[in-house]
């Protein structure tokens, strides 16, 4: 979690220094920015995205600003992201930090209206995904509960991504751009454990028994 | 230490104001100092249900805007000494609420009362967000039908992210209050069953309030149902809910369809 504060030039100077000490620190990691300190100065928010992208930092979500003020180009608002302790980079100046597995684990249900976006890999939800919620992953999606909302897997062009769930009640399934709505999913599979994957240009949805 | 409780739902018309009045009155009767606040600026109803609509001089917005002091706006209930209410404005709208103003009012109320119960408006806009922001605990009022359940799920997501407690990394205690429960409809499958709602919302069940004419009768005479008809099925259910709110373990009574002798003997007509 990044917490930019004005004056932004000073904050970026600090960020650059940290990245010089640990160049791989942000590599492949999903980053959430807490923009509450910038909420009063919306012009700064627009420039922030470009400045972060130029440094190879990929924002997957933002907190603390109204969606309208944030602007269309910004990623969806997340809530409840955990702060990455910024002291970690300082304590290991020479060795690059150990590569963390690219997967996101959520051990709470995803509530209606919440949007989880994780381009860096798989997303696992220990709980249900509510109707009107969405999970978007670069890799596969695993739901140990009922999938009632949308699941969008393989978002960055990964055609081998799959979607798994314990109870299929999804509103929409999509893998690498190919999607299927609830209407087009076999009624016999509704409420059952299921998985979905791509076979060429076709999406196969089958029971998991 | 005072506890701030928000009664919220997302969906409109499910029983938030009815429940705020009922729970507030029951808590006050058990000896606690309770204040119920109407956050539905512009569409106020709590004053009607509490029977205070003819005694409103100043309201929440007047206090926030510094036009009145809190004691001038608080209305003491005539039936229960330890129960007060703070009405909303009817002439303004929710833009008159400010985060700082609400914080100040809640802070002042926490010093005088044991329970501060905030009756949230429907929706997820400013009024609802300000009503829930300072909550230590939440009662999520839900009818056992699909749109109410989905809206409650949304509200639960907001309780976990848009409250002061969530911002500090703490949790808001969430309780599910299932209202307007109709056993025959649940049996027929026209309404969701209790287990279905619990499975979708995954928060602890505070109580099941059955659909009952006693609720309408009470609101027509401007009295919380727990004062007007304490022995009616909804009355008893609200009293049980209040015990559970205070930590007591009370076995959950699921309302059942009452069938008279005639309908048991001549259940269904066959051709």
Boltz contact constraints between the chains, C-beta under 6 A:
constraints:
  - contact:
      token1: [A, 79]
      token2: [B, 161]
      max_distance: 6.0
  - contact:
      token1: [A, 80]
      token2: [B, 161]
      max_distance: 6.0
  - contact:
      token1: [A, 109]
      token2: [B, 202]
      max_distance: 6.0
  - contact:
      token1: [A, 111]
      token2: [B, 153]
      max_distance: 6.0
  - contact:
      token1: [A, 111]
      token2: [B, 156]
      max_distance: 6.0
  - contact:
      token1: [A, 111]
      token2: [B, 157]
      max_distance: 6.0
  - contact:
      token1: [A, 112]
      token2: [B, 150]
      max_distance: 6.0
  - contact:
      token1: [A, 112]
      token2: [B, 153]
      max_distance: 6.0
  - contact:
      token1: [A, 112]
      token2: [B, 154]
      max_distance: 6.0
  - contact:
      token1: [A, 113]
      token2: [B, 154]
      max_distance: 6.0
  - contact:
      token1: [A, 113]
      token2: [B, 157]
      max_distance: 6.0
  - contact:
      token1: [A, 114]
      token2: [B, 157]
      max_distance: 6.0
  - contact:
      token1: [A, 130]
      token2: [B, 153]
      max_distance: 6.0
  - contact:
      token1: [A, 131]
      token2: [B, 150]
      max_distance: 6.0
  - contact:
      token1: [A, 132]
      token2: [B, 150]
      max_distance: 6.0
